[in-house]
Amino acid sequence: MGGMPAVVEQRKRIGFLSFGHWQNASWSQTHTAADALAQTVELAVAAEELGVDGAFVRVHHFARQLSAPLPLLAAIGVRTSRIEIGTGVIDLRYENPLYLAEEAAVADLLAGGRLQLGVSRGSPEPAYRGFDAFGYAPPEGLDDASYSRAKLDLFLAAIGGAGVVPTDDGGRPGAGRLAIQPQSPGLAERIWWGSGSRETARWAGEQGLNLMSSTLLLEDTSVPFDQLQAEQIAIFREAWAAAGHERTPRVSVSRSVLPITSDLDRRLFGRDANEDQVGWLDGAISRFGRSYTGEPDRIAAELAEDAAVSAADTILLTVPSQLGVDYNAALLETIARDIAPAIGWNPKTVPEPVG
């Protein structure tokens, strides 16, 4: 704890965010789960070569999408040397926090301290209470959100090196306590909370977690999505400063950016309305962010005016993963060359200090 933290100008980062869909259809380049996993690794390698800063994956269960991220991220980590690897986000309702702590530490060590782990209570899913099937029903008196936060507390204690289980003393609990192994120094400062509201953003700031602002917000105040998201980020930063955390937090937002530079792009994405959407989701009126589709120079100008993109230090670009590695590498190259400089990004091709 301390006084008000110094304002530190952070370098703008861009990364890709993949859902890892697969579908055995004639148009798909990703027919199987094996395809989805291998292509995610190869795209991360290509992205690093382009100077892109991050390779992030969405996590969903009971769907033909990426579901077990840490083995995948470990594979990316050993194939790359600089790019950040991360999740957006892991649903803690499905997790054993101590096993998650072990897996996260292993992936982080293999990557040399590049893991940026996004976690949260989770989002709507195809399975009805799928986490119950995993054996993780909340105990009596705790709802899903409270149970997820209790799991987060145990996870953070574990990666911080706290003793989480008593030693064995001849078949009885001993006086000492054991920490999970391995430990990965600095990992605790690279945990992000996926926030879908202003209130959870405030809570994340109080807790000292980095903020991963959701692609949708479970509220609507009739202002454009980017302004609502920028307000959420401001609330997070105010809460962080009031709590007296000494380091500078990271903040990410995700955007769908689809530059049209070919006839194929035009056929696939040329009809996009480029508008926010408002609807009913998870029991609340929600606002969904728009896509940015069109000529690169127009997208660059529009993104430069996006309030949340300006407020965040990290922009995660959702990729149409079923179109394959070559298509998505070319998409990222166009963004890096023709669009990202307009939001203050420049490629970084040498390793940064871990932390």
RARACOR-V98390 format. One record per residue. RES is the residue in one small letter. D_CENTER is the distance of its C-alpha to the mean C-alpha in Angstrom with 1 decimal. Layout:
res=RES d_center=D_CENTER
res=RES d_center=D_CENTER
This chain:
res=m d_center=26.7
res=g d_center=28.5
res=g d_center=29.2
res=m d_center=27.1
res=p d_center=24.7
res=a d_center=25.6
res=v d_center=23.6
res=v d_center=22.1
res=e d_center=21.4
res=q d_center=18.1
res=r d_center=17.8
res=k d_center=15.8
res=r d_center=13.1
res=i d_center=12.0
res=g d_center=9.8
res=f d_center=9.8
res=l d_center=7.5
res=s d_center=9.9
res=f d_center=11.0
res=g d_center=13.8
res=h d_center=16.6
res=w d_center=20.1
res=q d_center=23.4
res=n d_center=26.9
res=a d_center=28.1
res=s d_center=30.3
res=w d_center=27.9
res=s d_center=24.8
res=q d_center=24.2
res=t d_center=22.1
res=h d_center=24.6
res=t d_center=23.5
res=a d_center=20.7
res=a d_center=22.1
res=d d_center=21.7
res=a d_center=18.1
res=l d_center=17.3
res=a d_center=19.7
res=q d_center=18.6
res=t d_center=15.0
res=v d_center=16.5
res=e d_center=19.0
res=l d_center=16.7
res=a d_center=14.8
res=v d_center=18.4
res=a d_center=19.4
res=a d_center=16.5
res=e d_center=17.4
res=e d_center=21.0
res=l d_center=20.3
res=g d_center=18.9
res=v d_center=15.3
res=d d_center=13.1
res=g d_center=9.9
res=a d_center=9.4
res=f d_center=6.0
res=v d_center=6.9
res=r d_center=7.0
res=v d_center=9.3
res=h d_center=12.6
res=h d_center=16.0
res=f d_center=19.4
res=a d_center=18.4
res=r d_center=18.8
res=q d_center=15.2
res=l d_center=13.1
res=s d_center=13.7
res=a d_center=14.1
res=p d_center=11.3
res=l d_center=12.9
res=p d_center=16.1
res=l d_center=14.4
res=l d_center=12.4
res=a d_center=15.7
res=a d_center=17.5
res=i d_center=15.5
res=g d_center=16.1
res=v d_center=19.8
res=r d_center=20.1
res=t d_center=18.7
res=s d_center=19.6
res=r d_center=17.5
res=i d_center=14.1
res=e d_center=11.0
res=i d_center=9.3
res=g d_center=6.0
res=t d_center=4.2
res=g d_center=2.5
res=v d_center=5.0
res=i d_center=8.3
res=d d_center=11.2
res=l d_center=13.5
res=r d_center=16.5
res=y d_center=16.6
res=e d_center=16.5
res=n d_center=19.3
res=p d_center=17.9
res=l d_center=20.4
res=y d_center=19.7
res=l d_center=15.9
res=a d_center=17.0
res=e d_center=19.2
res=e d_center=16.9
res=a d_center=14.2
res=a d_center=17.2
res=v d_center=18.6
res=a d_center=15.6
res=d d_center=15.3
res=l d_center=19.0
res=l d_center=19.3
res=a d_center=16.9
res=g d_center=18.8
res=g d_center=16.3
res=r d_center=13.4
res=l d_center=10.7
res=q d_center=7.7
res=l d_center=6.9
res=g d_center=4.7
res=v d_center=7.7
res=s d_center=9.9
res=r d_center=13.1
res=g d_center=11.9
res=s d_center=13.0
res=p d_center=16.3
res=e d_center=17.0
res=p d_center=20.1
res=a d_center=21.5
res=y d_center=23.5
res=r d_center=22.3
res=g d_center=21.1
res=f d_center=20.1
res=d d_center=23.9
res=a d_center=24.6
res=f d_center=22.5
res=g d_center=24.9
res=y d_center=22.7
res=a d_center=24.5
res=p d_center=24.4
res=p d_center=27.7
res=e d_center=30.3
res=g d_center=29.5
res=l d_center=25.7
res=d d_center=23.7
res=d d_center=20.2
res=a d_center=18.5
res=s d_center=21.0
res=y d_center=20.7
res=s d_center=16.9
res=r d_center=17.5
res=a d_center=20.4
res=k d_center=18.4
res=l d_center=15.9
res=d d_center=19.1
res=l d_center=20.4
res=f d_center=17.3
res=l d_center=17.3
res=a d_center=21.0
res=a d_center=20.9
res=i d_center=18.6
res=g d_center=20.8
res=g d_center=23.9
res=a d_center=25.6
res=g d_center=28.1
res=v d_center=26.9
res=v d_center=29.9
res=p d_center=33.6
res=t d_center=35.6
res=d d_center=38.1
res=d d_center=41.7
res=g d_center=44.0
res=g d_center=42.2
res=r d_center=41.5
res=p d_center=38.6
res=g d_center=39.4
res=a d_center=39.0
res=g d_center=36.2
res=r d_center=32.5
res=l d_center=30.2
res=a d_center=26.7
res=i d_center=24.3
res=q d_center=24.6
res=p d_center=23.3
res=q d_center=21.9
res=s d_center=19.6
res=p d_center=20.4
res=g d_center=17.9
res=l d_center=15.0
res=a d_center=15.4
res=e d_center=14.6
res=r d_center=11.2
res=i d_center=9.8
res=w d_center=7.5
res=w d_center=8.5
res=g d_center=7.2
res=s d_center=10.4
res=g d_center=12.6
res=s d_center=15.7
res=r d_center=17.5
res=e d_center=18.8
res=t d_center=15.6
res=a d_center=14.5
res=r d_center=17.9
res=w d_center=17.5
res=a d_center=14.3
res=g d_center=16.4
res=e d_center=19.4
res=q d_center=17.7
res=g d_center=16.5
res=l d_center=12.7
res=n d_center=10.4
res=l d_center=9.2
res=m d_center=6.1
res=s d_center=8.6
res=s d_center=8.7
res=t d_center=10.3
res=l d_center=13.3
res=l d_center=15.0
res=l d_center=17.4
res=e d_center=20.2
res=d d_center=22.3
res=t d_center=24.6
res=s d_center=25.9
res=v d_center=24.4
res=p d_center=22.2
res=f d_center=18.5
res=d d_center=17.7
res=q d_center=20.3
res=l d_center=19.0
res=q d_center=15.5
res=a d_center=17.3
res=e d_center=19.4
res=q d_center=16.5
res=i d_center=15.3
res=a d_center=19.0
res=i d_center=19.4
res=f d_center=16.5
res=r d_center=18.2
res=e d_center=21.6
res=a d_center=20.7
res=w d_center=19.3
res=a d_center=22.6
res=a d_center=24.8
res=a d_center=23.5
res=g d_center=24.6
res=h d_center=21.7
res=e d_center=22.8
res=r d_center=19.9
res=t d_center=18.0
res=p d_center=14.6
res=r d_center=11.5
res=v d_center=10.1
res=s d_center=7.7
res=v d_center=8.7
res=s d_center=8.5
res=r d_center=11.9
res=s d_center=14.1
res=v d_center=16.5
res=l d_center=19.4
res=p d_center=22.3
res=i d_center=25.6
res=t d_center=27.7
res=s d_center=29.6
res=d d_center=31.5
res=l d_center=28.9
res=d d_center=26.1
res=r d_center=28.6
res=r d_center=29.4
res=l d_center=25.8
res=f d_center=24.4
res=g d_center=27.4
res=r d_center=27.9
res=d d_center=24.6
res=a d_center=25.6
res=n d_center=22.9
res=e d_center=23.0
res=d d_center=21.0
res=q d_center=21.5
res=v d_center=22.5
res=g d_center=23.0
res=w d_center=23.3
res=l d_center=20.3
res=d d_center=20.1
res=g d_center=23.3
res=a d_center=22.6
res=i d_center=23.0
res=s d_center=19.6
res=r d_center=18.8
res=f d_center=16.7
res=g d_center=16.0
res=r d_center=18.3
res=s d_center=18.0
res=y d_center=19.5
res=t d_center=22.1
res=g d_center=25.3
res=e d_center=27.0
res=p d_center=24.8
res=d d_center=26.9
res=r d_center=26.5
res=i d_center=22.7
res=a d_center=22.8
res=a d_center=25.1
res=e d_center=23.1
res=l d_center=19.7
res=a d_center=21.8
res=e d_center=22.8
res=d d_center=19.4
res=a d_center=19.4
res=a d_center=15.7
res=v d_center=15.1
res=s d_center=17.9
res=a d_center=16.6
res=a d_center=13.1
res=d d_center=13.1
res=t d_center=10.1
res=i d_center=10.1
res=l d_center=7.8
res=l d_center=10.7
res=t d_center=10.8
res=v d_center=13.5
res=p d_center=16.4
res=s d_center=16.2
res=q d_center=19.6
res=l d_center=21.3
res=g d_center=21.0
res=v d_center=20.3
res=d d_center=23.1
res=y d_center=22.2
res=n d_center=18.5
res=a d_center=19.6
res=a d_center=22.2
res=l d_center=19.8
res=l d_center=17.6
res=e d_center=21.0
res=t d_center=22.3
res=i d_center=19.3
res=a d_center=19.6
res=r d_center=23.3
res=d d_center=24.1
res=i d_center=21.3
res=a d_center=18.9
res=p d_center=22.0
res=a d_center=22.7
res=i d_center=19.7
res=g d_center=20.7
res=w d_center=18.9
res=n d_center=20.8
res=p d_center=20.1
res=k d_center=19.9
res=t d_center=21.5
res=v d_center=22.5
res=p d_center=20.7
res=e d_center=19.6
res=p d_center=20.5
res=v d_center=18.2
res=g d_center=16.7
